[in-house]
């Protein structure tokens, strides 16, 4: 019985969340997602931000033919976050071309801003078929978290290596998906 419970728990934890409050819309010629279902400003990356560090997140929007089917389109974007200790607000920069920035954002405002800057051309999605969309997010590991292979192995570096938290404890990652969705139906709702 315990093995069954562990198996069910593992499946639930590792299955992407279905987002009833994640919305899909067509904005001009782009397919976009929005909503308050994605919260990635948590855990160790948020602690690092509050301590004055810069944290980069990778967000990926994927469109599939079926829930776990063939990928029709995928876009990944990197977003660099900083935190203003005096104002207690976030600033975000979308890396890549074109680069965009926003500042003076609340945590949910910063997360929403990232989603607003994550879109796929609607032409890459079949209009007459149902598709599934997923948004995956992951914080990048801080550069100083990996041991430097060029540095000499000393007692101090051994203490540093073994006193670090495991890699998974320093990152935030997750996935939210919605579907089935039809572009034809989305266009009718406009």
Helices and strands as residue ranges (DSSP letters): H 2-14, E 17-18, E 22-27, E 30-35, H 43-50, E 55-64, E 71-84, E 89-94, E 100-105, H 107-116, E 119-121, G 122-124, E 130-139, G 143-145, H 155-163, H 167-170, E 173-182, H 183-189
